[in-house]
Amino acid sequence: MRNKELFDEAVEVIRKEQVASTSMMQRYFRMTFKQACELLDELEKEGIVGPEQGAKPREILLKTPKEVNSQSNNMLNTFETSRKLSEIQNFHYQAMDLAELAFFKKKHKGDEKGVTSLLKQALEFETKAAMLLKDDNDCEPTRSVMFRSASSLAFTAGMKKEQIELATEGLRFCVHDELKAELNDLLS
């Protein structure tokens, strides 16, 4: 049976010192070699320290507060990134559905006014998707592809100013030659 106070104090010492050895436990708690070994075995069972490694100190499995915060931040960042990508995907799908409807109307009904309205709506959604990646150069080439798509929709809708602005933004971090050429074509 373990002494809870001793166990909790040992956890705090290990967390603070980031070392777990029999000799350290003996010195810190003024205990026998056998007691120190038993305490470390108990700490191992609870997942605080790793198994015995001969003369080397045991591996510390207990995270420091800094590591816990870092892990929490990574999880939060992963969630935020996932949420952002989902939002981008939703905007993009809405844009593509509207563009497809516009092309269908143009081909089968000849409704130019309705086509332009649908293309402008598609452009609005695609621009929202692209703008969510505006300053995220880690998302290349997706970032530039989104701006190329939005610029192409602006071209098709006859919105020259938006076409040039979106193509220019797409080129800002673009590193792919083929994509650069397509964005440059949209600038002219």
C-alpha positions as CSV (number, residue, x, y, z in Angstrom):
1,M,0.0,0.0,0.0
2,R,1.4,3.4,-0.9
3,N,1.5,6.6,1.2
4,K,-0.6,9.0,-0.9
5,E,1.3,12.1,0.4
6,L,4.7,10.6,-0.4
7,F,3.5,9.5,-3.8
8,D,2.0,13.0,-4.6
9,E,5.2,14.7,-3.4
10,A,7.3,12.3,-5.5
11,V,5.2,13.2,-8.6
12,E,5.8,16.9,-7.9
13,V,9.5,16.4,-7.5
14,I,9.8,14.4,-10.7
15,R,7.7,17.0,-12.5
16,K,9.9,19.8,-11.3
17,E,13.3,18.1,-11.6
18,Q,12.5,16.0,-14.7
19,V,14.7,13.2,-13.2
20,A,13.6,9.9,-11.6
21,S,16.3,7.7,-10.1
22,T,16.6,5.5,-7.1
23,S,19.4,7.6,-5.7
24,M,17.4,10.8,-6.1
25,M,14.5,9.4,-4.3
26,Q,16.8,8.2,-1.5
27,R,18.4,11.6,-1.1
28,Y,15.2,13.7,-1.4
29,F,13.0,11.6,0.8
30,R,15.7,10.1,3.1
31,M,14.6,6.5,2.5
32,T,16.2,3.2,2.0
33,F,17.2,1.8,-1.4
34,K,14.4,-0.8,-1.2
35,Q,11.8,2.0,-0.4
36,A,13.1,4.1,-3.3
37,C,12.8,1.1,-5.7
38,E,9.3,0.4,-4.5
39,L,8.2,4.0,-4.9
40,L,9.6,4.1,-8.4
41,D,7.9,0.9,-9.3
42,E,4.6,2.4,-8.0
43,L,5.3,5.5,-10.1
44,E,5.9,3.3,-13.1
45,K,2.6,1.4,-12.6
46,E,0.8,4.8,-12.6
47,G,2.5,5.9,-15.8
48,I,4.6,8.7,-14.3
49,V,8.0,7.1,-15.1
50,G,9.2,4.5,-17.6
51,P,10.7,1.1,-16.7
52,E,14.0,0.6,-15.1
53,Q,17.0,1.2,-17.4
54,G,19.9,-0.2,-15.4
55,A,22.1,2.6,-14.0
56,K,20.4,5.3,-16.0
57,P,17.5,7.4,-14.6
58,R,14.0,6.4,-15.7
59,E,12.3,8.1,-18.5
60,I,9.8,10.8,-17.4
61,L,6.4,10.1,-18.8
62,L,4.7,12.8,-16.9
63,K,4.3,15.9,-18.9
64,T,5.5,19.3,-17.7
65,P,2.8,22.1,-17.6
66,K,4.6,23.6,-20.6
67,E,4.2,20.3,-22.5
68,V,0.5,20.0,-21.5
69,N,-0.1,23.6,-22.7
70,S,1.7,22.9,-25.9
71,Q,-0.3,19.7,-26.5
72,S,-3.6,21.6,-25.7
73,N,-2.6,24.3,-28.1
74,N,-1.7,21.8,-30.8
75,M,-5.1,20.1,-30.4
76,L,-6.8,23.6,-30.5
77,N,-4.8,24.5,-33.6
78,T,-5.8,21.2,-35.2
79,F,-9.4,21.8,-34.5
80,E,-9.2,25.4,-35.8
81,T,-7.5,24.2,-39.0
82,S,-10.1,21.5,-39.5
83,R,-12.9,24.0,-39.0
84,K,-11.3,26.5,-41.4
85,L,-10.8,23.8,-44.0
86,S,-14.4,22.7,-43.7
87,E,-15.5,26.3,-44.1
88,I,-13.3,26.7,-47.2
89,Q,-14.6,23.5,-48.7
90,N,-18.3,24.5,-48.1
91,F,-17.7,27.9,-49.8
92,H,-15.9,26.3,-52.7
93,Y,-18.7,23.7,-53.2
94,Q,-21.3,26.4,-53.1
95,A,-19.4,28.4,-55.7
96,M,-18.9,25.4,-58.0
97,D,-22.6,24.4,-57.7
98,L,-23.6,28.0,-58.7
99,A,-21.1,28.1,-61.6
100,E,-22.3,24.8,-62.9
101,L,-25.9,26.0,-62.8
102,A,-24.8,29.2,-64.6
103,F,-23.1,27.2,-67.4
104,F,-26.2,25.0,-67.6
105,K,-28.5,28.0,-67.9
106,K,-26.3,29.6,-70.5
107,K,-26.1,26.4,-72.6
108,H,-29.8,25.5,-72.4
109,K,-31.8,28.6,-71.8
110,G,-29.7,31.5,-73.0
111,D,-30.6,33.6,-70.0
112,E,-27.5,36.0,-69.9
113,K,-28.8,38.1,-67.0
114,G,-29.5,35.0,-64.8
115,V,-26.1,33.6,-65.8
116,T,-24.2,36.7,-64.8
117,S,-26.1,36.8,-61.5
118,L,-25.2,33.2,-60.7
119,L,-21.6,33.8,-61.7
120,K,-21.3,36.8,-59.4
121,Q,-22.8,34.7,-56.5
122,A,-20.3,31.9,-57.3
123,L,-17.5,34.4,-57.4
124,E,-18.6,35.7,-54.0
125,F,-18.4,32.2,-52.4
126,E,-15.1,31.4,-54.1
127,T,-13.6,34.7,-53.0
128,K,-14.6,33.9,-49.4
129,A,-12.9,30.5,-49.6
130,A,-9.7,32.0,-51.1
131,M,-9.6,34.8,-48.6
132,L,-9.6,32.3,-45.7
133,L,-6.2,31.3,-47.1
134,K,-5.0,34.7,-48.0
135,D,-2.0,34.9,-45.7
136,D,-1.4,31.2,-45.3
137,N,1.6,30.4,-47.5
138,D,1.8,27.0,-45.8
139,C,-1.3,26.0,-47.8
140,E,0.4,26.3,-51.2
141,P,-0.6,25.3,-53.8
142,T,-4.2,25.1,-52.6
143,R,-4.1,28.8,-51.7
144,S,-3.1,29.8,-55.3
145,V,-5.5,27.3,-56.8
146,M,-8.4,29.0,-54.9
147,F,-7.3,32.4,-56.1
148,R,-7.0,31.2,-59.7
149,S,-10.5,29.7,-59.5
150,A,-11.9,32.9,-58.1
151,S,-10.1,35.0,-60.7
152,S,-11.4,32.7,-63.5
153,L,-14.9,33.2,-62.2
154,A,-14.4,36.9,-62.2
155,F,-13.2,36.7,-65.8
156,T,-16.2,34.7,-66.9
157,A,-18.5,37.1,-65.1
158,G,-16.8,40.0,-66.9
159,M,-15.5,41.6,-63.6
160,K,-12.0,42.7,-64.8
161,K,-11.0,44.5,-61.6
162,E,-11.8,41.6,-59.3
163,Q,-10.1,39.2,-61.8
164,I,-6.8,41.1,-61.7
165,E,-6.9,41.6,-57.9
166,L,-7.5,37.9,-57.3
167,A,-4.9,36.7,-59.8
168,T,-2.4,39.2,-58.2
169,E,-3.1,37.8,-54.7
170,G,-2.8,34.3,-56.0
171,L,0.7,35.0,-57.3
172,R,1.9,36.4,-54.0
173,F,3.1,33.0,-52.6
174,C,2.8,30.8,-55.7
175,V,5.8,28.6,-56.4
176,H,4.5,26.3,-59.1
177,D,5.4,27.4,-62.7
178,E,2.3,26.1,-64.4
179,L,0.0,27.8,-61.8
180,K,2.0,31.0,-62.1
181,A,1.6,31.0,-65.9
182,E,-2.2,30.5,-65.5
183,L,-2.4,33.3,-62.9
184,N,-0.3,35.6,-65.2
185,D,-2.7,34.8,-68.1
186,L,-5.5,36.1,-65.9
187,L,-3.7,39.4,-65.4
188,S,-3.8,40.3,-69.0
